[in-house]
Amino acid sequence: MTFLTLGLTQLGVALASRARAGSWANPFLLVAVGTAGLLQLAAVYAPPLQALLGTHTLGPLELAVAAAGSMFGFAGIHLDRRLHPRQDRSEDLHRDARDVRP
């Protein structure tokens, strides 16, 4: 269960860390996260991968706990963005360019 929870947590962090949440600016990220999620599930439910990785099949309750636990990474990133809003990046770039001394 730990294997799946940690893997799915990292995928949630990847989705939450997007520059523009909810945008389709990088559709390959969604493909990569979806593929990685399916591979995580395969590692838990496919017998050859279970033997290789030392995992075991999760029951419905264990799967629900792993899925719920993996939401903390996604939620943590969103909470951090609410508590520490970013300034406009274009202002930062212009300010940084003016601060450079030869």
C-alpha positions in Angstrom: 0.0 0.0 0.0 2.9 2.3 0.7 4.3 1.8 -2.7 1.1 2.8 -4.4 0.4 5.7 -2.0 3.8 7.3 -2.5 3.8 6.9 -6.3 0.3 8.4 -6.6 1.2 11.2 -4.3 4.1 12.2 -6.5 1.8 12.1 -9.5 -0.6 14.4 -7.7 2.3 16.8 -6.9 3.3 16.8 -10.6 -0.3 17.8 -11.6 -0.6 20.4 -8.9 2.7 21.9 -9.8 1.7 23.0 -13.2 2.2 26.6 -14.0 -1.4 27.1 -15.0 -3.6 24.6 -13.1 -6.4 23.2 -15.2 -4.9 24.3 -18.5 -4.2 22.1 -21.5 -0.9 23.9 -22.2 1.0 20.6 -21.8 -1.2 17.7 -22.7 1.8 15.3 -22.6 2.0 15.8 -18.8 -1.5 14.3 -18.5 -0.5 11.4 -20.7 2.6 10.9 -18.6 0.8 11.0 -15.3 -2.0 8.7 -16.6 0.6 6.2 -17.9 2.5 6.3 -14.7 -0.6 5.8 -12.6 -1.6 2.7 -14.7 1.9 1.4 -14.3 1.7 1.9 -10.5 -1.6 -0.1 -10.5 0.0 -2.8 -12.7 2.8 -3.1 -10.2 0.3 -3.9 -7.5 -2.2 -6.1 -9.4 -0.1 -7.9 -12.1 1.4 -11.1 -10.7 4.7 -11.0 -12.5 5.3 -7.4 -11.3 4.1 -8.4 -7.8 6.8 -11.0 -7.7 9.5 -8.7 -9.0 8.6 -5.7 -6.8 7.4 -7.5 -3.7 3.9 -6.0 -3.7 0.6 -7.6 -3.0 -3.0 -7.1 -4.3 -4.9 -4.5 -2.4 -8.5 -4.9 -1.4 -11.1 -2.2 -2.0 -10.6 -0.6 1.4 -6.8 -0.5 1.1 -7.1 0.9 -2.4 -9.4 3.6 -1.1 -7.0 4.5 1.7 -4.1 4.7 -0.7 -6.1 6.9 -3.1 -7.2 9.2 -0.3 -3.7 9.4 1.2 -2.2 10.3 -2.2 -4.4 13.4 -2.3 -2.3 15.1 0.3 0.4 16.0 -2.1 -2.0 17.6 -4.5 -3.8 19.4 -1.7 -0.6 20.5 -0.1 0.6 22.3 -3.3 -2.8 24.0 -3.7 -2.8 25.1 -0.1 0.7 26.5 -0.4 -0.4 28.5 -3.5 -3.3 29.9 -1.5 -1.1 30.8 1.5 1.8 32.2 -0.6 0.4 33.7 -3.8 3.0 34.5 -6.5 3.5 37.9 -8.0 3.2 38.4 -11.7 6.2 36.6 -13.3 6.7 39.3 -15.9 7.3 41.9 -13.2 9.9 39.6 -11.6 11.7 39.2 -15.0 11.8 43.0 -15.6 12.9 43.7 -12.1 15.7 41.1 -12.3 16.9 42.5 -15.6 17.2 46.0 -14.1 19.1 44.7 -11.1 21.8 43.1 -13.1 25.1 45.1 -12.9 27.9 44.7 -15.5 
